[in-house]
Amino acid sequence: MLQPPPAEPGMREEEVDTPALLLDLDAFEHNLDAMAARLAPTGAKLRAHAKTHKSAVIARLQMARGAIGQCVQKVAEAEALAWGGIPDILVSNEVVGARKLARLAALARIARVAVCADDAAHVAACEAAAEAAGIRLPVLVEIDVGAGRCGVEPGPPAVALAERIAASRHLVFGGLQAYHGSAQHRRSPEERRSAIAAASDMARRTVEQLRQRGLDCPIVGGAGTGTFALEAASGVYTEIQAGSYAFMDADYARNEEPPPFRQSLFVLATVMSRAVPGVVVVDAGHKAVAVDSGLPLVWQRPGLRYASASDEHGKILVEDGAAPALGERLRLVPGHCDPTVDRYDWYVGVRGGRVECLWPVSARGGMA
């Protein structure tokens, strides 16, 4: 069921119904501009990852600031963006199942869509879907550059799969997907630098072997908020797939030497109980904020510590200073922004303490 909007434009922040997904528009716009400025001298292009924001509105704002397209992880996300007018979408993931591939191929009527493969069976299924739809579908070969999750081995195995794609009358070899996800949250700059140097070397060698076989590699895509500067400077990566940079979260804040982005996304919560001395309870628990990457932080209130969550309650310890008043609003910084966004139907955009806009989370719950 679609949630009713928790606010109206012009409303004061403290009047917003909670829990609510709050977007500080000044910080958000700073982040979009900061990423554009960082990438401009490198030659690498931003294909921002929509699995973070799940919003055609935000996708359009990113593209207005220079992004060439969007990444998604699911066909349902691709549908929401394409129906929202986004013209260039990569499913940076493998898609399995004839129905899902048929849905993806159908989007080619209104957008440029592409998908990844790491197995000959994926290629055959993509070929069948493209033939049935009467299109040529771009397919990227995903290589494992250290994450140990998806991806064929770099080098000859990846080249063989690319040749299989290029030989098809219904497919187009789109390039390489070379994302090192776990490197994003390695805490020291040295750890991240080492991981991405190895990933870049694997991608570089594979590109060279493709060229030796007569195959151009138009895209080498990957990178994230924690490492994008390294991939962009490598001379190998052509597309940067960062997503969380637009919002940030508590987990990225734990990285040493974080990139120049501001916290813009919050869960707005209300103090609903002060019955226990030294404790306040807010109306934001597991159903309001993701805790897979740690508990949320209480924004700009160093004397308050979010200590535990249950379904509908968040327990905050008052470690210093006065306890917040009953009914007081607190901004919480999610531990992980992506799954937190997926709990909401609306962004409440605020500027200067007032609600400026409401944007739908149009791909919320897009799991298929």
N, C-alpha and C positions, 0 to 999 in steps of 0.2 A: 504494500500500500504506500502510495506517495505520501511523504510527510508534508504537513502544511508548512508554509514558510514561517520561520521562527521570528521574523522581523519585518519591518516596512522601511523603505527609504525615509530618511529624516529622523528616525527614532534614535534616542541616545543608546549607547552601548549597554548601559546598565538596565535598559528596558527589554533587551533581547531575551526571548524564551530560551531556556537552557535544558539540556546541553545543546550547544550550537557550534557549528564549524565556522570559525571566525578567520577572516583573511584581512590582515593589515595591508591596505592597498599601497601605502607609501613604501613599505619594505618589499612587498611583492614586485612593484614596478622597478625598484632599485635592483632587485635580483635579475630581472629580465635584461635590464640595461647592462649590468655588470658582466653577465655571461656573453652578451653580444660584443662588448668591448674586449673581453679576454680572448675571444676566438678570432676577432677581426684580423689581427696581424699574422695568424698562423696558417690561413688558407683552409683549415678544416671547417666544415659546415655543421650547424646544429640541427639534428633531427631529434627534437625533444621527446622524452618518453612520457606518453600519456597514461601509463599505468599509475603514475603518481597522481595526476590531477583528474583524470576521467571526465574532462570537460571540453566540449567544442569551443566554448567561449575562451577559455584559457589558451587552447591550441591556436586560435586565431590571433590572440594577443602576442603569443610567441612568434608566430610567423610574420606579424607586422613588424617585429624587431629583428627579422633576418633569418629565422629558422626556415629550413627548406621543406620541412614536412614533420611528420610525427611517427613515433614508434608506438606499438601496442603489444600486448602479450596474448590477447584473445581475439577471436573473430567478433564477438559481441562488442568489444571496445572499438574495433575497426568499423563496425556498422554504425555505432553511435557517432563517431567522428565523421565518417563519410556522409551520413544523413545530415550532419551539422555543417557541411560545406567544406570540409578539409580535403584538399585535392591530392595529397601524396602521403601514403600510409604504408609502413612496413610492419608486418607481424614479425617481430624479432624473436621468433619462437617456432617450434615445429607444430603443425596442425595435423591431427590424426582424426580420420572419420570422414566418410564421403559427404555426409550432410553438411558438416562444417566447411569443408573445402568448396562445396557447391555455393554456400552462402558467401564465402570469400570471393569466389570467381564472379558472382553476380555483382559485387561491388565495383568491378572493373568498368561497368557502364557509367559510373558517376565519379570515379576517382582512379588514380594510379595506385594499385595495390601490389604488394610483394610479400613473400613468405620465405621462411628458412627451412632447410632440410639437413639432416646429418646421416641419412640412410637411403639406399637405393629404393627401398619400399616407399619412403616419403616422396621421392621423385616420381615414381610410377603413379602414385595416388594424385599428386598435383597435376601430372600430365593428363590423367583421365578427366579430372575436373575441368581443366582448361579446354580440352577438346570438346567436352559436352557443352561448355558455355560459348564456344567459338571465339576464344581469346588466346593470346600468348601471355602467360603468367611469368613475371620475373621471380626467380628463385635464387636465394643466396645460400651458399654452403656455410653452415656453422662449424667452426673448428674449436676444439678444446684448447684454450690457451692458459689453462691452469686452474680453472674453477672445478673441474672434475664433475661436471653436471651433465650438460648436453654438449654435443659437438664431436665430429669425426676427428681423427688424428690429423694434425697439420702435415703438409708435405704430400707425398704420393697418394695416400688415401683421399685427401681432399681434392686433389687434382683429378683423380679418377671420377669422383662424384660430379665435379664441375663439367667434365667432358660428357658425362651422361646427360646432364641438363642441356648443355649446348647442342647436343645431337638431336634433341627433340624438336619437332615441328611446332609444338604447342607451348614450349617453355623458352625462357630467355635466362642465360646465366647472368645473375645480378651482381655477383661479387662475394665477399666473405663477411660473415658475422663473427667477430672475435672479441667477445665481451668477457672480462674477468670480474665476475660479480663479487667474489669474496675479497678481492683487493680493495674494494671501496671502503671497507671498515677496518683495515689494518691500521693500527693506531699511530705508528711513527711514519714520518715522511720517507725514511730509508726503506722500511718494509714495502711501502706502496711503490716506491721508485724501482726497487728490485723486481717486484712482481710484474710491473708494466714493461720494464725493459725486456724481460723474458717473453712476455706476450707479444710485444712489438717485433721481436726477432723471429718468433714463429710465424707471425703474419707476413713479415717481409720475405722470408724464405719461401713461403707458399705462393705469394704473389709472383715472385721470380720464376718459380717452377711452372706456374700457370702460363706466364709469358713464353717460356721455352716451348710450351705445347701450343702456342698460337692463340691463347685465350687472354683477352683483356680483362682486367678486374676493375670495373667502374666504381665499386664501393668497397671500402674496408671500414666496417662499422663496429662500434663498441663504445667503451668508456662510460663513466658515471660521475656523479658529483664529487666523489672522493679522489678521482684520479684524472679527470678530463684534461687538465693542463699537460699531463705527461703524454697521453695519447696524441693530443693536438700538436705537441712539439716533436713527435716521433718521425714525422715525414712519411709515415705509413698509413695512418688512419685518415680517411677522408670525411667521415661522418661521426659526430659525437652524440651519444644517446643519453645524456644526462637528463634526469627528471626532477630529483628532489631539490636541486638548487633553487627552484622557484619558491619553495616553502621552508626547507630545512627542518630538522627535528633534533631531539635530544641525543640520539645516537651519533649523528654526524657532528654534533657539537663536541663529542668526546675525542674526535680526531685531533692530533696535534697539527698546528699550522693550518687551520681550516681555510677553505677558499673564501673570497670576499663577499659572502652572501649573508643576509640578515634573516632572523627568524620572522617569518610572515604568517605562518599558520598556527592557529591555536584552537583548543577546545574551550569554549566559554562555559564555566560551571558556576552554580549557585551554592552558597553555604546553606545547607538545609537542617543542620543540627549542631549544637554546641553543648550537648548534655553531659559529655564526659570532659572533666578538666584536662586541659592541655591538648585537646583533640577537637578538630572541626570535621564535619562530614559534608562532602559535596555530592551533587547529583550526577556525577560522571564516574562510572566504573567501567567494567569490562565492555559493556555494550556501547560505551561512548568514546573509548580511547584504546588503541591497540597497545599491548604491553609485551609483545614478543621480543622487542629490543630494549626492554627495561621500562620502568615506571615513568610516568610523566613528571616534568618539573613544574613547579609553580613559578610563573614568570615574574621576575623582579620583586620577589618576596623572599629574601634569603632566610628569614626566620621560619619559613613554612616548608615542610617536607612531606610530599605525597608518599605515604608509607605502605599502603595496601589497597587493593581493589576487590570488590565483589560485583555482582551483576549490575546493580543500580547505584552503588555507593563507592565513593572514594574517601579513604581515611587519610587525613592530613594532620601531622603532628606539629604543634606550635612549639618550636624549639627556642625561639627568641622573639621578644616583642609581644605586643597585644594580639589577642586572637581576633580574626575577622568577625564582623558582625553577622548576625543571622540575616540571610537574604543578600549578603554582599556577593558581587560577581568576582571570580578569579579567572585569569587566563592560565590554561595549562599548556605546556609544550609537550606534544606527543613524543614517545620514544621512537616511533616509526610512523612517518607521515602517510605512506601509501595505504596501508590497511585501515588507518584512522579515517581517511577521506571516504573510504568505501562504506562507512557506517552512516553516511549522511546523504540527503537528497539536495541540500542547498549549501552554497557558500554564502556567508553574510560578509560582504565587503564593507570595511569601516575605514574612515579617514577622519582624524581629528576628533575622535570620540563619537562620531555620528555614523549611522548606517547610510552608505552611499548606493549600494546595489545588492541584488540577490541574483546569483548565478546557479543554474541547475547542475548537479553532478550527473550528467546525462548518461554516463556509462557505468553508473553504480551497479554493483552486483553482476557485472558482465563476466560470468565465469565460463561461458560456453564458446 
